Amino acid sequence: MAEQSTPAQPPVSEVVEAQGHLIDSHIMEKIFDTVVEFGGRFEVEQFSIGRTNSDPSSLRLRVEAPTEEQMEQLMTELLALGCTPRDSGEVELKTAEQDRCAPEDFYSTTNQRTLVRYRGHWLEVGNQRMDAMIVVRDGVAVCRRLRDIKAGDPVVVGMKGIRILPESKERDRLAFAFMSNDISSERQVETAVTQTAAIMRHVRSEGKKIVAVAGPVVVHTGGCEAMSRLIRNHWIDVLLAGNALAVHDIESALLGTSLGVRTGDGRLEQHGHRNHMRAINAIYHAGGIAQAVESGRLTTGVMYECVKAKVPFVLAGSLRDDGPLPDVITDMNKAQDAYAAQLQGAGVVLCLSSMLHSIAAGNMLPAWVKIVCVDINPAVPTKVSDRGTGQAVGVVTDVGLFLELLARKLGAA
């Protein structure tokens, strides 16, 4: 007896819409490629292109996928590209039953501007960041980290009632042409410096903060003096770093060495290997970095300028730290909280040869805050971008050279 064949399942379909500078930002082609990549098909039902620089384009697309599971995966990807189901309905909420325990089907955020439809209104989600949950309470939607979820929180689950608005290229931003995701070569460093200075001036005119995330390479490459001038002339509003930057900056200021190497002539100081510990010891004797400045023990350097200019700094500790300095926050949760608090209101973040701290800062930022990542190793800005921080711009050059050129361009004497 012949076996009866199982009838083929009909494809699952969904109509999605997107709006914005879809062509300029290559979002439309990404949408099409994503549908094909996930084994689906698409049919353009409607498309209109903006007629002026400020007019958005709009797209309505019918997409098909072989199974419900594939459609769910596809819709997750399309949502991140700014597509919204035409009949998305209201956002779905489930109550967290325990502290730090979200419902299993929670929606995980991106760093793109996000809206949720709640009781007939689209609410913009506050404190936007990636890898968080969305809690909606009393008509207010906000991103919340898993460890901050409390029992009773109404947490967004599933995909309904969610709209993402990806950042798009403005058509007339030729003045900031280097602000793409491409990695600049060293031959373009002067152009990158000019553009970075321009965007810093723009950020300052808007009353937003300029944040520096810096590693100890700033000291090793002779960038302390230029960075000190930038701080002294109010071109840096916040410094985020680890123990190492502060230790080697203070070692340089007190003893004229960095990792035991003389900053003046590059020669190895006799018994210089212990100088970083001598620097840490001196700060402990003073009672802290600010006290060392106030007592006259510390009179130059990046940390000195921060204290004198009242520029807040956060030093986040790690397992490999010597000391660490008394100002270093060794509780990782508290260090993350302190970083996130200082990044509020940032307009641009300068990541200066510090891969891990740069990635951490990038994870805390919404997509509309620009990041300029400077490192001699091209893998570092690439890794920062690969972590989902699409607004990061890579400049491959010596960070000491970059800071010196930047200080000159901004007139930081």
VOKOLKOL-34428 format. One record per residue: z, x, y of N, C-alpha, C in turn; residue in one letter. Coordinates in steps of 0.05 Angstrom, whole numbers, plus 5000, padded with zeros to 4 digits. Each point is the difference from the previous one (the first is absolute). Layout:
N
ZXYZXYZXYA/...
END
This chain:
413
500050174976500049835024500050185025M/498249955018499750175024502449955019A/501050235011502249985019499149885026E/501749835011499349885026500650205022Q/498150045018500450195022501849885022S/501650165011501849915022498449975026T/500049775012498549975025500950195021P/498150115015500650205021501649865022A/502150145010501649895022498450015026Q/500049795016498650005025501450205019P/498550135018501250205018501949855020P/501950155010501949905019498950075028V/500049815018498950055027502149945022S/499550125022501849975024498350055024E/500549865022498750045025501950145019V/499250235011501750155018498650045027V/501650045020499050055027501250255012E/498450135017501050245014498950005028A/501550125018499250005028500850275013Q/498450105018500650255014497550165004G/500350265006497750185003499250094972H/498949824985499550054971497950214995L/498050025018497950194996500850285010I/501050015024500850265012502050154983D/501949854988502150124985499350024970S/497549944993499150014972501649834981H/501449805012501649824983498349834982I/497749905011498449824985498950134975M/499050255003499050144976502250054980E/502450055010502350054982500649744984K/499749775014500549744986498049964978I/497450055006497949974980500550194976F/500650255007500450204979502349934982D/502149895012502549934985499449784980T/498549805008499349784982498550114976V/498050175005498450114977501850184983V/501750165012501750184985501849864980E/500949765008501849844982498549814983F/497450054996498449844981499349735010G/500149955026499449745011497349985012G/499449775011497549955014500749875027R/498250035019500549875026497549875011F/500449795016497949875014500949965029E/498450105019500749965028499349725008V/502049845007499449725009499549995029E/501450185015499649995029500750275012Q/498550105019500650255014499049985028F/501750075019499250015028501050265012S/498350145015500750255012500749975029I/502150145009500849985028497850105018G/499649875023497850075018500850215020R/502650035005500950205020502050184986T/500950215015501950194989502649874992N/500849795015502649884994499849774980S/497649894995499749784982500350094971D/501649854984500350074972497749884984P/499550114977498149884980501749844981S/498749814986501449844980498349974975S/501349994977498749994974501349804983L/498449834986501049834979498650064974R/501550054980498950114975501149854976L/498249924982500949894975500050224979R/502350054987500250214980500649884973V/498950124980500449914972501150234984E/501749944981501150204981500049884973A/499750164979499849894972502549864991P/502450105009502549884991502049975023T/502049844995502249965020501350275007E/500550164979501350265004498450185018E/497350014995498350175016499849895029Q/500049735003500049895026502550065016M/502350004986502550075013500050285010E/499050194983499850285008498150035024Q/497749854998498050025021501149895027L/501449784999501149885024502150185013M/501550144983502050195011498650215017T/497750114990498550205014498749885025E/498949764998498649885023502049935022L/502449924992502049935020500650245017L/500250244988500550255015497850075019A/497649894995497750055017499749795022L/501949825002499949805021498849734992G/499449974974498949744990502349804996C/499549765007501949794996498749774985T/501249904978498949764987499749775020P/497749864999499549795019502149794999R/500949934976502149814997502550144989D/501250175017502250174991502649854998S/500349795015502549844998502350145013G/502449904994502450125011500950234984E/501550185013501150234986502149914980V/500250134977501949924979502550185003E/502349884998502550145002501749954975L/501450224992502049974979502650145010K/502249894991502650115009500950244983T/500750225013501150224986502849934989A/500450054974502449924987502250215002E/499350255005502050225002499150195023Q/502050155010499350215019498250204987D/498050105015498150214991498349914976R/499849744996498449904977498149785011C/497550075004498049805009498949854976A/499049765005498649864978497850174989P/499449994974498250184987497249995011E/499149765010497349975010499950035030D/501850165012500050045029497450125010F/499449935025497650125013500850275012Y/498550214994500650275010498250055024S/501250075022498550025026498350255002T/498049995017498650245009501050075028T/498950205013500850075027498249865021N/498249824991498349855018501449765011Q/499249925024501149765013499749764981R/502249864996500149784980501149745012T/498849784992500949735008500649844974L/501949825002500649824978500049715012V/498949824984499949725009502549854990R/501649915019502649884994500249745017Y/500349784986500349745012497949955021R/497550064992497749945017499450205022G/501550225002499650195021499750284987H/498250165013499850284991502050175015W/501850134984502150175012499250294996L/500150165021499550294998502550134988E/499650174980502250134986501050235017V/502650015005501250215016500750254984G/500350225013500850264988498050084978N/497449975006498050044979500150284989Q/499950034974499950254986499049954972R/499250224986499049964973502350004980M/499449894976501850014977502749855006D/499849785014502449855006499549714990A/502149835003499749714995500049865027M/499349744999500149845024502149784996I/501949995019502049794999499549815023V/500049744995499649805020502549835003V/501250015024502549855004500049905029R/500649745003500249885027497550045016D/497749984987497450025014499350285008G/501350204989499450285007499450144974V/497750154999499250164977500450305007A/501150144981500550295005499750164974V/499050255002500050184977502850094994C/500650024974502650104992499750174975R/501350235001499950184977501649884976R/499350094976501349884976503050045002L/500950235009502950055000501449835021R/498549885019501249835021499949704993D/498849934977499949724992502849904993I/500749775010502749884995499749744983K/502049954984500049754985499749765020A/498249824993499549775017497650035019G/498950255002497750045017497549854990D/498649855017497549874991497750215001P/499150094977498150224998497249894994V/498050105014497249924995499150104973V/498849814984498950074974497149924998V/498650114981497249934996498250085023G/497849865003497950085019499349785020M/501149764997499349785017501250035028K/498549895019501049995028500550275013G/498450204991500350275011497450095013I/500150105023497650105014500550285010R/498250194994500250275010497850065020I/500750135022498150065021499750305001L/498150114986499650305000499450105028P/501050245005499250145025497050064999E/498749965023497150055000499350195023S/497750134997499050175021499149835024K/500950085024498849875023497350125005E/498149845009497350095003499650205022R/501850005020499750165023502050235001D/501050104978502150205001498850284996R/497750065011498750264997501850225011L/501849935019501750215011501950114979A/500549844979501850094978498450014974F/497650125002498250004977501250154976A/501750205005501050154977502149844985F/501049785011502149844988498949844977M/499050144980499249874975501650134978S/499549924975501550114978498950264990N/497950105012498850264992501950235007D/499950214984501650245005498450195017I/501150065024498650185018500250294991S/497850155003500150284993501150165024S/500750254995501250165020498150045024E/497449994996498150035022500349775020R/501249784992500349775018502849985012Q/501650214997502849985008500349945030V/498350125017500349955029499249715006E/498049894987499449725004502349824991T/501150074976502349844990502450025019A/500550235012502250035019499449835025V/497650015010499349845023500449704995T/499149914977500349724993502949924995Q/501550184988502949954995501449975027T/499450185018501249995027499349745014A/497549914997499249755013501549774989A/500349994973501449774989503050015006I/501150245003502850025008500449895028M/498150075018500249895028499749694999R/498249904983499749714998502549874990H/501250124979502549894989502250005021V/500150225015502150025020499649785022R/497549955007499449805021500849724990S/500049954974500849754989503049974995E/501550225006502949994997500950034971G/498350104983500750044972500950284995K/501250054977501250264994498050194986K/500350265006498650214986502050144982I/499549984974501950114980498750244987V/501650214996499150244986501650024973A/498550034979501150054973499350294993V/501950185000499450294999501350144977A/498650204989501150174979500550285010G/501250174983500750275008497650185006P/497649924991497650165006499650025030V/501049805015499850015029501350265010V/502350074988501450255008498550244990V/499250004975498750234987497450085014H/498649805012497450055013500250055029T/502550025010500450055029499649765017G/500449764989499649765016502449905015G/502350134996502549915013499849985030C/498850215012500050025029498349775012E/497749954987498249795010501349734996A/501349964977501349744994502449965019M/501450225006502249985019499049915028S/497750105008498849915026499349714999R/498949914978499349714998502449835002L/502250084987502549855002501150015028I/500150235012501150045027498549835020R/497349974996498449855019499649714992N/501749914981500249714993497449904986H/498750174985497749914984500749944971W/502550044993501049924974502649855004I/500149754989502349835005502050004977D/499050074976501850004976499050234982V/501950144987499450204980501249924973L/498249994980500949944973499350254983L/502050094985499650254985502050024977A/500050234987501950054979501850235009G/501750084982501950225006498550265007N/497850054987498650265003499050065028A/498749805012499050045028502350085018L/502249864999502250055018501250284994A/500450064975501250264992498350235010V/497449994995498350235007499650015030H/499949785014499949995029502550135012D/502349934989502550125010500350294992I/499150074976499950294992498350165019E/497749895008498250135019501350035027S/501449795009501250005026502450205001A/501650014979502450175000499550294992L/498150034981499750274987497250115002L/498149855011497350105004498450034974G/500849864979498650014975499549724989T/498149974982499449764986499750074970S/501849904984500250094972500350304998L/501450115018500550295000497850175011G/497849885009497850155011500149985031V/499750235013500250005029497749835012R/500649825018498049835012498350155021T/501150235009498650165021497850164989G/500550154977498050184990499349964970D/501249804987499349934973501250194979G/501750185008501350194982502549884987R/500550094976502449904985502550125011L/501949845008502550105011501850104977E/501350225004501850104980502349804996Q/500549934974501949794993499449735012H/497449965007499249755014500149764982G/500150054973500149774982502449825004H/502150125012502549845004500149865027R/497950045017500149905028500149705002N/498649864981500049715002502849894994H/501550144982502849924995501850075023M/499450225014501650075024499649795021R/497549905002499449795020501649744994A/499949924974501549764992503050045005I/501050244994502950055004500749985030N/498250105017500649995029500249725010A/498349824989500049725009502649864990I/500850074975502549894990502450095017Y/500050255008502150105018500049855026H/497749935010499849855026500749714997A/499849894975500649724995497549824999G/497650115003497649854999497950115020G/497649904998497850105017500649955030I/500749755006500649935028502350175011A/502150044984502250165009499250295005Q/498250104983499150285003498450035027A/498649795007498650015026502049985023V/501849824998502049955022501850255004E/500650154978501750235003498550255009S/497349985001498450235008499350194977G/500749924975499350164977497049994994R/498849765003497249964995498649945027L/498150185008498949985027496949975000T/498750014977497149965000499349864974T/497449924998498949894975499749705001G/498849904979499349714998502549835001V/502050074984502449844998501650015027M/500050235013501250035026498749815020Y/497350005000498649835019500549704995E/500249934974500649724993502749915012C/502050174997502649945011500049985031V/498750205012499950015030498549765011K/497849924987498349785010500949734989A/502250004985501049754988497949864982K/498550164986498049904981501449964973V/500149764990501449964974498550144977P/501650114982498850124976501449914975F/498549984978501249934974499250224981V/502050124987499550214980500849884972L/497949974983500549884974500250224979A/502150004984500650214981498449974974G/500150214984498650004974501650174980S/499349994975501450144979499950305004L/497950105013499650295002501350135025R/501349845016501150105025502250204997D/500050215016502350185003501749895022D/502650024996501949895019500949724992G/498749795009498150005022501550005027P/498649995022501249985026501849755001L/502150005017501849775001498649755011P/497750035014498649765011498249874979D/499650124977498149904980501249764985V/498449794997500849764985499350054971I/502050024983499550064972499849754982T/500849775011499649744985497249915005D/498349994979497149945004499649725012M/501649804992499749735011500550005030N/502150145008500850015028497850165016K/499050214988497950155013497549835004A/499249854980497749825002500549805023Q/502449885000500749815021499850125028D/500950255002500050145026497150065009A/498350094981497250045006498749745010Y/500449784984498749755006500949905028A/502550035007501049915026498750155022A/499650264997498850165022496949955001Q/498849914979497149955000499349735013L/502149835005499549755014498950065028Q/497949865007498950045027498250245003G/499350134977498250245002497149915005A/498650165016497249955005498350204985G/501050254996498650204985502150194988V/499450094976501850194986498550254994V/501050235009498950264995501450124975L/498550034978501150114976499250294999C/501950185002499550295005500950164976L/498250044980500550174977502649934985S/500249754993502349914984499049774982S/499150074976498749804983501949774992M/502350074989501849794990501149825022L/500850125022501049845022497849835013H/497650115000497749855011499449764983S/499950034974499549784982502249795003I/502550095002502349815004499749845025A/499350145022499749865026497649814999A/497850084987497749834998500649754985G/501650014979500749774985501649795016N/501350095022501649825016498549885023M/497550085004498649925024498049784995L/499649825019497849814998497450145006P/497849884992497450135001499050045028A/501149875020499050035027501350235015W/501850154987501150245012498550244990V/498750155018498350224992501850244991K/498950154980501350244991498050235002I/500850225013498450245000501450204983V/498850074977501250184980498750285002C/501650195008499050285004501150184978V/498250134985500950194979497750194994D/500750244993497950204992498949934973I/501549854984499149924973498749725002N/497449984995498749745002501149794980P/501350094979501149814980502349835012A/501350115021502349855011499249755015V/498150025020499249755013498649814980P/498650114980498849834980502149844985T/502250144992502149864985501349795018K/500450065025501249805018498249755001V/497450045002498249775001499949854973S/500050164978499949884974502449834993D/502250045014502449844994499849725013R/497649945012499749745011500150005031G/500650235011500250025029497250055012T/498449795000497250035008499650085029G/502149975017499650065028500550305005Q/500550164979500550285004497550155005A/500050185019497750175007500850294993V/498450144985500650274992498750215018G/501650205009499050225015500850254984V/498050144989500650234983499950265017V/502450105007500250245016502850104999T/500450245012502750115002501649835020D/502449914992501549825016501050135026V/500650264998500850155025497850005020G/497550054992497849995018499649735012L/500149794983499749735009502049935022F/502550064995502149945020499650155026L/499250254998499550155025497849885016E/497749934987497849885014500849725011L/501549854985500949745008501850025025L/501950185000501850045023498450075025A/498050184997498450075023498449765010R/498849854981498449775008501749795015K/502549974993501749805013501550125024L/499450255006501350135023502950054997G/500850044975502950044994500750305004A/501050065024500550285007502850084990A/
END
